[in-house]
Structures are given as C-alpha cells and as structure tokens.
Amino acid sequence: MTYLLQALADRAGEFVRLRRDIHRHPELAFEEHRTAALVADKLEGWGYAVERGIGSTGVVGTLVRGQGTRRLGLRADMDALPISEASGAEWASSRAGVMHACGHDGHTAMLLAAARHLAEHGRFDGTLHLIFQPAEEGGGGALRMMEDGLFDRFPCDAVFAMHNMPGVPQGRLVLREGPSMASSDYATVTLTGIGGHGAMPHRAADPVVAAASVVMALQSVVSRNVDPLQAAVVTVGALHAGQANNVIPARATLELSVRALDREVRELLERRIRALVVAQAESFGVTASIDWRAGYSVLVNTPEETAFAREVALELLGPERVTLQGPPLTGSEDFAFMLERVPGSYLLIGNGDGTDGREAPACMVHNPGYDFNDDNVAIGSAYWVLLAERFLVRPRGGPGAIGNSFVQESAGLAPGHRRRNLP
C-alpha cells in the first residue's frame, strides 16, 4: 500500500492547511456553521451529493458508483471545546476560550482528504456516505442526527469512525472488538437538612457531614458491588455547601460522573448509587434527591466489522504498526449511539508518544496545550480510502460478506490488477 500512502502524502499539504484553518476558527457544539459550510462546499465541488443541516449543523456527502447495493458510512466530528488554548502554535485558536482540544479539526481534515481522493480516483461499486457530525463533546450530536433521520435517509450496512490518541506512536492504528469506550452518566445529589449555628450542631441536621459520608460510601460501590473483573468509575467531581465557618448550611450538593464498560454494570451502578445515597442521608437525618442524567452509551465494536477494519489496517501499514486488540478506554464517545443502530467499529490513530521530539502531539486531549499531529492526515485519509474501496467491492460472497474476502482477491496484485473486476 506504499503507492496509496504516497498518493495521499503528496496532497496532504492542502489538507494540513485546511486543518489549521479549522483550528484557527473553532466552533462549539451545534455552532459549527463555518466548519459545516466549508465541508459542504468542498464535497459539492468534488461531485458529492450533499445534505446540510442534519441534526442542526451536520453534513452528509454521498457518492454513488456502479450498481452495487452495499452502503458504507464514514464519520468525523467537527466541534471544539470551551478551553483557552495554550499550544503556542502559529495556527492557534483566534477565539478566546474556545479551541480544538480533541483533534476534531484533524478528523475532519482526514475524511475530507479521503473524500477528494475517492471522488477523483476511487474505484468502488456501491454507495459511500461521509458523515460530518456536530456536537460530539457532550452535546449528543450523533443522536441529534439520528433523530433527524440520518440512517433512514442515508442507510448504511456498516459505519466506521476514527479518533486520534496521544501517548500512542504517531500513525499507529489501534483496534478493539467488543466494549471499547465507557458509558457516561451524570448525577446531581442534593442533601437537604436544617441549618443552624456552628456552635450548636445538635439544633441542626447537618448536610455537610452527610455529604462527606456519601462521598466515602460511594467508593464502596465499585469496590464491593461491581465484579472485580469489570471496569467502573464513580467520581465526585464537586461538593458545594455553605459559605461561613460558623454556619451549618441547610443544603449540600454533589456532582457525580459515573462510567462503565458493560451495560449491566451501568444499570447496577445507578441502582446502588441511588440506594446508597438515600440510606446515607436518612442515617444523618437529612433528605436526598437525585437528578440522574443518562449520557453516552457503552461503545461496542461489532466483531465482523472490527475484523474487517483490522485487515484493512494490516494491509495498509503492516503488523508492526497495528494493534489488533487494544485496551478499552473509560472515556466516552457518542459514536456509541450509531453503533447501537448500525454495525461498525471505532478505531484509534496514534497522535504521538513524545519520543519524536515533538512535545505537543504527546499532550493529552482536552488540554490547553494539545494539538493534532498533522503527520496523521496522510495515514488517516489513506486508511479511509482503502477501507471504502475494500468494503464497496463488487459482491462475490453475498450481501452479508464484509469486504467479500478482499484479502484473497488483492494479495500480491499490482494496483492496476487489484481493481480489474470493478466498474
């Protein structure tokens, strides 16, 4: 696949510049008007049929070749984060308090680079849907697009997405079958007691003491209720109560983040947290109310599609640059909702591990110093091109055969022979 990597590398400069332009003009969830217009205009110029405004600011570009019935979806996210940038890059954010701190500018550039190559040189038989999604960062943009008829209007037999990962060597592809990213739920616990003078606690019902006990008791949910072989996180990220050292307040609130890599564990966590909070509050003579807000689902990569994605990665980069079964992550991703509707797989591309002398790419996402590694534009776009061409080959094994044994068909053949049976 050296020829494909070289072809994408030769044109990467155009999309690196585009990536940096998007980086200079970051937009928050459902505000991606400039980015969406840029994406849509590019796709239309390359011959895609484009639908704008899906799920608010989402864009879908469709390219049809031949008479094939197979349908593929590739997704990139577009939104930025409410963070003040401190990367020091020449292309740093021009908007105060907003930056691309998670690499969505790079994800968009990679898919656009692939889109142009596929429009000009792609040899496939079927329908390609390129999904540019808003509001991944907590806004549930995937759900919004689906509620707006995404997969009814643009049916897909499989859908794939890619995210950069600092700490992994630049350009290395990491795949995983099964549960791969955690669910994310949030809760506000309000403890209501009786306020009073700090010198006369017996005349009050102190919610602060109750809150302290709740914080400690919550740690037992993971250590004593969840199977030790399962992953779960219960974090109390904020505790607010009172303003003076000699006043017992009437109310205390706790903000919880709850994560799991298994759907049953997710349900268990909610049950146990609710029961424990109420019991702890009653033991201190205060009352508890819980505002539970369901967030993103567990992201589960389906076996057949992940096996196919692995084969594409191996063909492109070879085994020395591919991790076939990486570890799960306790971060969350709303691509999980798409995978609940359509089979597919979510993979990672290494953003750098700091061993190449470039400090910024090794910086973790959601950090003011983060920046996307532009060396990934060529590799990421080449991966999307190869995956699309391999998925949308002329069917031989029936409509359910992922890739239709493309490895056997293409092994050892020159680029011209590889596609000799395609229209």
C-alpha positions as CSV (number, residue, x, y, z in Angstrom):
1,M,0.0,0.0,0.0
2,T,3.0,2.3,-0.4
3,Y,1.5,3.7,-3.5
4,L,-1.7,4.8,-1.7
5,L,0.2,6.3,1.2
6,Q,2.4,8.2,-1.1
7,A,-0.5,9.4,-3.2
8,L,-2.2,10.8,0.0
9,A,1.0,12.2,1.3
10,D,1.6,14.1,-1.9
11,R,-1.6,16.0,-1.4
12,A,-1.6,16.2,2.4
13,G,-0.3,19.8,2.5
14,E,-3.6,21.1,1.1
15,F,-5.5,19.3,4.0
16,V,-3.0,20.2,6.6
17,R,-3.6,23.9,5.7
18,L,-7.3,23.2,5.8
19,R,-7.0,21.6,9.2
20,R,-5.1,24.5,10.6
21,D,-7.7,26.9,9.2
22,I,-10.4,25.0,11.0
23,H,-8.2,25.0,14.1
24,R,-7.9,28.8,14.0
25,H,-11.7,29.1,13.8
26,P,-13.1,26.6,16.4
27,E,-16.8,26.3,17.0
28,L,-18.7,24.8,19.9
29,A,-21.4,22.2,19.8
30,F,-24.2,23.0,17.3
31,E,-22.4,26.2,16.4
32,E,-20.2,24.6,13.7
33,H,-21.7,26.8,10.9
34,R,-18.4,27.9,9.3
35,T,-16.9,24.4,9.5
36,A,-20.0,22.8,8.2
37,A,-20.2,25.2,5.3
38,L,-16.5,24.6,4.5
39,V,-17.1,20.8,4.5
40,A,-20.2,21.0,2.4
41,D,-18.7,23.4,-0.2
42,K,-15.7,21.1,-0.6
43,L,-17.8,18.0,-1.0
44,E,-20.1,19.6,-3.6
45,G,-17.0,20.8,-5.5
46,W,-15.8,17.2,-5.7
47,G,-19.1,15.9,-7.0
48,Y,-20.8,14.6,-3.9
49,A,-24.5,15.0,-3.3
50,V,-24.6,17.0,-0.1
51,E,-27.2,17.4,2.6
52,R,-26.7,20.2,5.1
53,G,-28.3,21.0,8.4
54,I,-28.8,17.4,9.6
55,G,-29.2,17.4,13.3
56,S,-28.7,21.2,13.3
57,T,-25.2,21.6,11.8
58,G,-24.4,18.1,10.5
59,V,-23.4,17.4,6.9
60,V,-23.6,14.2,4.8
61,G,-21.9,13.8,1.5
62,T,-22.9,10.9,-0.7
63,L,-21.0,9.4,-3.7
64,V,-22.5,6.5,-5.7
65,R,-20.5,4.4,-8.2
66,G,-21.8,1.5,-10.3
67,Q,-24.8,-0.6,-9.5
68,G,-23.6,-2.1,-6.1
69,T,-26.1,-2.3,-3.3
70,R,-23.6,-2.1,-0.4
71,R,-23.7,1.1,1.6
72,L,-20.9,2.4,3.8
73,G,-20.8,5.3,6.3
74,L,-17.6,7.0,7.5
75,R,-18.0,9.6,10.3
76,A,-15.9,12.5,11.5
77,D,-16.7,15.0,14.3
78,M,-16.4,18.8,13.9
79,D,-16.9,20.6,17.2
80,A,-14.4,22.2,19.6
81,L,-14.2,22.7,23.4
82,P,-14.7,25.6,25.7
83,I,-11.0,25.7,26.6
84,S,-8.4,28.6,26.3
85,E,-5.6,27.4,24.0
86,A,-2.0,27.5,25.2
87,S,-0.4,25.4,22.4
88,G,1.7,28.3,21.1
89,A,1.1,27.1,17.5
90,E,1.0,29.7,14.7
91,W,-2.5,28.4,13.9
92,A,-3.7,28.6,17.4
93,S,-7.4,29.5,18.1
94,S,-8.4,33.0,17.2
95,R,-11.4,32.7,19.6
96,A,-10.9,33.4,23.2
97,G,-12.0,30.4,25.4
98,V,-12.6,28.0,22.5
99,M,-10.2,25.6,21.0
100,H,-9.9,22.3,19.1
101,A,-8.5,20.4,22.1
102,C,-9.6,17.0,21.0
103,G,-8.5,16.9,17.3
104,H,-11.8,17.1,15.6
105,D,-10.2,19.5,13.2
106,G,-7.9,16.7,12.2
107,H,-10.6,14.1,12.0
108,T,-12.5,16.4,9.6
109,A,-9.4,17.0,7.5
110,M,-8.6,13.3,7.2
111,L,-12.0,12.4,6.0
112,L,-12.0,15.4,3.5
113,A,-8.7,14.3,2.1
114,A,-10.1,10.8,1.6
115,A,-13.3,12.3,0.1
116,R,-11.3,14.1,-2.6
117,H,-9.2,11.1,-3.5
118,L,-12.2,8.8,-3.7
119,A,-14.1,11.3,-5.8
120,E,-11.2,11.6,-8.3
121,H,-9.6,8.1,-8.2
122,G,-11.8,5.8,-6.1
123,R,-12.7,2.5,-7.7
124,F,-15.7,1.0,-5.9
125,D,-19.2,-0.3,-6.5
126,G,-21.8,1.0,-4.2
127,T,-22.8,4.0,-2.0
128,L,-20.5,6.0,0.2
129,H,-21.9,8.3,2.9
130,L,-19.5,10.7,4.6
131,I,-21.0,11.8,7.9
132,F,-19.6,15.1,9.4
133,Q,-21.2,15.2,12.9
134,P,-21.6,18.2,15.2
135,A,-21.6,18.2,19.0
136,E,-19.7,15.1,20.0
137,E,-18.4,16.9,23.1
138,G,-21.3,16.2,25.4
139,G,-23.9,17.5,23.0
140,G,-25.1,14.2,21.7
141,G,-24.8,15.3,18.1
142,A,-24.9,11.7,16.9
143,L,-28.3,11.2,18.5
144,R,-29.5,14.5,17.0
145,M,-28.5,13.5,13.5
146,M,-30.2,10.1,14.0
147,E,-33.4,11.7,15.3
148,D,-33.3,13.8,12.1
149,G,-33.4,10.6,10.1
150,L,-29.6,10.0,9.5
151,F,-29.8,6.3,8.8
152,D,-33.3,6.4,7.3
153,R,-32.2,9.0,4.7
154,F,-28.7,7.6,4.3
155,P,-28.9,3.8,5.1
156,C,-25.6,2.1,5.9
157,D,-24.6,-1.5,6.1
158,A,-21.7,-0.6,8.4
159,V,-20.3,2.6,9.9
160,F,-16.8,3.5,11.0
161,A,-15.0,6.3,12.8
162,M,-11.5,7.2,13.9
163,H,-10.1,9.2,16.8
164,N,-6.5,10.4,17.5
165,M,-4.9,9.2,20.7
166,P,-1.9,10.9,22.3
167,G,0.5,8.6,24.0
168,V,0.3,6.1,21.1
169,P,3.1,6.3,18.5
170,Q,2.2,8.6,15.6
171,G,0.3,6.9,12.9
172,R,-0.1,3.6,14.7
173,L,-3.7,2.1,14.3
174,V,-5.3,0.6,17.4
175,L,-8.4,-1.5,17.0
176,R,-10.6,-3.4,19.5
177,E,-13.5,-5.8,19.3
178,G,-16.3,-5.5,21.9
179,P,-16.8,-2.9,24.6
180,S,-14.2,-0.2,23.8
181,M,-15.3,3.1,25.5
182,A,-17.3,3.6,28.6
183,S,-20.8,4.9,29.1
184,S,-21.1,8.2,30.8
185,D,-23.8,9.2,33.2
186,Y,-24.1,12.2,35.5
187,A,-26.0,12.9,38.7
188,T,-26.6,15.8,41.0
189,V,-27.2,14.8,44.6
190,T,-28.9,17.4,46.8
191,L,-28.9,16.8,50.5
192,T,-31.3,18.9,52.5
193,G,-31.1,19.3,56.3
194,I,-31.7,22.0,58.8
195,G,-29.3,24.9,59.0
196,G,-28.1,26.3,62.3
197,H,-25.3,27.9,64.3
198,G,-21.9,26.1,64.1
199,A,-21.6,26.2,67.9
200,M,-24.9,24.3,68.4
201,P,-24.9,21.4,65.9
202,H,-27.4,19.5,68.0
203,R,-30.0,22.0,66.9
204,A,-29.4,21.4,63.2
205,A,-29.4,18.5,60.7
206,D,-26.0,18.9,59.1
207,P,-26.0,18.0,55.3
208,V,-22.2,18.6,55.1
209,V,-21.5,15.7,57.4
210,A,-23.9,13.6,55.4
211,A,-22.3,14.7,52.2
212,A,-18.9,13.7,53.5
213,S,-20.2,10.3,54.4
214,V,-21.9,9.9,51.0
215,V,-18.6,10.6,49.2
216,M,-16.8,7.9,51.1
217,A,-19.6,5.4,50.9
218,L,-19.8,5.8,47.1
219,Q,-16.4,4.4,46.8
220,S,-17.7,1.1,48.0
221,V,-20.0,0.8,45.0
222,V,-17.0,0.0,42.7
223,S,-15.0,-1.9,45.3
224,R,-17.8,-4.1,46.8
225,N,-20.7,-4.2,44.3
226,V,-19.1,-4.4,40.9
227,D,-17.4,-7.6,39.7
228,P,-13.6,-7.0,40.2
229,L,-13.1,-8.1,36.6
230,Q,-15.4,-5.3,35.3
231,A,-14.4,-1.7,34.9
232,A,-16.4,1.1,36.6
233,V,-15.8,4.6,37.8
234,V,-17.7,6.7,40.3
235,T,-16.2,10.2,40.7
236,V,-17.5,13.0,42.9
237,G,-16.2,16.0,41.0
238,A,-17.8,18.8,43.0
239,L,-19.2,19.3,46.5
240,H,-20.9,22.6,47.3
241,A,-22.1,23.6,50.8
242,G,-22.1,26.7,52.9
243,Q,-20.1,29.9,52.9
244,A,-19.1,30.6,56.5
245,N,-17.2,28.5,59.1
246,N,-19.6,29.1,61.9
247,V,-22.8,28.4,59.9
248,I,-24.3,24.9,59.3
249,P,-25.9,25.2,55.9
250,A,-29.3,23.8,55.1
251,R,-28.2,22.2,51.8
252,A,-25.2,20.5,50.2
253,T,-24.9,19.3,46.6
254,L,-22.6,16.7,45.0
255,E,-21.9,16.3,41.3
256,L,-21.2,12.8,40.1
257,S,-19.6,11.3,37.0
258,V,-20.4,7.5,36.5
259,R,-18.8,5.3,33.9
260,A,-18.9,1.6,32.9
261,L,-17.8,-0.7,30.1
262,D,-20.7,-3.0,30.4
263,R,-24.4,-2.3,30.1
264,E,-25.4,-4.4,33.0
265,V,-22.8,-2.8,35.2
266,R,-24.1,0.6,34.1
267,E,-27.5,-0.3,35.4
268,L,-26.1,-1.7,38.6
269,L,-24.2,1.5,39.3
270,E,-27.4,3.6,39.1
271,R,-29.3,1.2,41.4
272,R,-26.6,1.1,44.0
273,I,-25.8,4.8,44.0
274,R,-29.5,5.7,44.4
275,A,-30.0,3.3,47.2
276,L,-26.8,4.2,49.0
277,V,-27.3,8.0,48.8
278,V,-30.8,7.7,50.2
279,A,-29.7,5.4,53.1
280,Q,-26.8,7.6,54.0
281,A,-28.9,10.7,54.0
282,E,-31.5,9.1,56.3
283,S,-28.9,7.9,58.7
284,F,-27.9,11.6,59.3
285,G,-31.5,12.9,59.5
286,V,-31.4,14.7,56.2
287,T,-33.2,14.0,52.9
288,A,-31.7,13.3,49.5
289,S,-32.9,14.0,46.0
290,I,-31.1,12.7,42.9
291,D,-31.2,14.2,39.4
292,W,-29.8,11.4,37.2
293,R,-28.9,12.3,33.7
294,A,-28.1,9.5,31.3
295,G,-25.2,10.3,29.0
296,Y,-23.5,8.3,26.3
297,S,-23.9,4.5,25.9
298,V,-21.1,2.0,26.1
299,L,-19.4,1.9,22.7
300,V,-19.3,-1.7,21.4
301,N,-17.4,-2.6,18.3
302,T,-19.1,-5.4,16.4
303,P,-16.9,-8.5,15.7
304,E,-17.3,-8.9,11.9
305,E,-16.8,-5.2,11.1
306,T,-13.8,-4.9,13.5
307,A,-12.2,-8.0,11.9
308,F,-12.6,-6.2,8.5
309,A,-11.2,-3.0,9.9
310,R,-8.2,-4.9,11.2
311,E,-7.5,-6.4,7.8
312,V,-7.6,-3.0,6.2
313,A,-5.1,-1.7,8.8
314,L,-2.8,-4.6,8.3
315,E,-2.8,-4.2,4.5
316,L,-2.1,-0.5,4.7
317,L,0.6,-0.4,7.4
318,G,1.7,-4.0,8.2
319,P,1.6,-5.7,11.6
320,E,4.4,-3.7,13.1
321,R,2.2,-0.5,13.1
322,V,-1.2,-2.1,14.1
323,T,-2.5,-3.1,17.5
324,L,-5.2,-5.7,16.8
325,Q,-6.8,-5.6,20.3
326,G,-6.1,-2.5,22.2
327,P,-7.2,-1.8,25.8
328,P,-10.7,-0.3,26.5
329,L,-10.9,3.4,27.5
330,T,-13.0,4.9,30.2
331,G,-13.6,8.0,28.2
332,S,-16.9,8.3,26.3
333,E,-17.9,8.8,22.7
334,D,-21.4,9.4,21.2
335,F,-20.5,7.3,18.1
336,A,-21.7,4.6,20.5
337,F,-25.3,5.6,19.6
338,M,-24.6,5.0,15.9
339,L,-23.2,1.5,16.7
340,E,-26.4,0.7,18.6
341,R,-28.2,1.2,15.3
342,V,-25.7,0.1,12.7
343,P,-22.8,-2.4,13.0
344,G,-19.4,-1.0,12.8
345,S,-16.1,-0.2,14.5
346,Y,-14.3,2.8,16.1
347,L,-10.5,2.8,15.9
348,L,-7.7,5.0,17.2
349,I,-4.7,6.6,15.4
350,G,-1.7,7.4,17.5
351,N,-1.1,11.2,17.8
352,G,2.5,10.7,19.1
353,D,4.1,9.4,22.3
354,G,6.7,12.2,22.8
355,T,9.6,10.1,21.5
356,D,10.0,12.0,18.3
357,G,11.0,15.3,20.0
358,R,7.6,16.9,19.3
359,E,6.1,17.7,22.7
360,A,2.7,19.0,21.6
361,P,1.4,15.8,19.9
362,A,2.0,13.8,23.1
363,C,-0.1,16.2,25.1
364,M,-3.4,14.6,26.1
365,V,-6.7,15.7,24.6
366,H,-8.8,18.2,26.5
367,N,-5.6,20.0,27.5
368,P,-4.9,23.7,26.6
369,G,-1.5,22.6,25.1
370,Y,-2.9,19.9,22.8
371,D,-2.6,20.0,19.0
372,F,-3.4,17.4,16.3
373,N,-0.4,15.7,14.7
374,D,-0.5,16.8,11.0
375,D,1.5,13.7,10.0
376,N,-1.6,11.7,10.5
377,V,-3.5,13.4,7.7
378,A,-1.9,11.2,5.1
379,I,-2.2,8.0,7.0
380,G,-5.7,8.5,8.3
381,S,-7.0,9.5,4.9
382,A,-5.3,6.6,3.2
383,Y,-6.9,4.3,5.7
384,W,-10.4,5.6,4.8
385,V,-9.7,5.3,1.1
386,L,-8.6,1.7,1.4
387,L,-11.4,0.8,3.8
388,A,-14.0,2.3,1.4
389,E,-12.6,0.6,-1.7
390,R,-12.3,-2.8,0.1
391,F,-15.8,-2.6,1.6
392,L,-17.5,-1.5,-1.6
393,V,-16.0,-4.1,-3.8
394,R,-18.2,-6.0,-6.4
395,P,-20.0,-8.6,-4.2
396,R,-18.9,-12.2,-4.6
397,G,-19.8,-13.7,-1.2
398,G,-23.4,-12.3,-1.0
399,P,-24.7,-9.1,0.6
400,G,-23.6,-10.1,4.1
401,A,-20.0,-10.7,3.3
402,I,-17.9,-7.9,4.7
403,G,-15.3,-6.9,2.2
404,N,-16.0,-10.1,0.3
405,S,-12.7,-11.7,1.1
406,F,-10.8,-8.7,-0.3
407,V,-7.5,-10.0,1.2
408,Q,-7.6,-13.1,-1.0
409,E,-8.7,-11.1,-4.0
410,S,-6.0,-8.4,-3.7
411,A,-3.0,-10.2,-2.2
412,G,0.1,-9.7,-4.2
413,L,-1.5,-7.9,-7.1
414,A,-0.3,-4.7,-8.6
415,P,-2.6,-1.6,-8.1
416,G,-4.0,-1.9,-11.7
417,H,-4.8,-5.6,-11.2
418,R,-6.3,-5.1,-7.8
419,R,-9.3,-3.3,-9.3
420,R,-9.6,-5.1,-12.6
421,N,-13.1,-6.5,-11.9
422,L,-14.6,-3.2,-10.7
423,P,-16.6,-0.9,-13.0
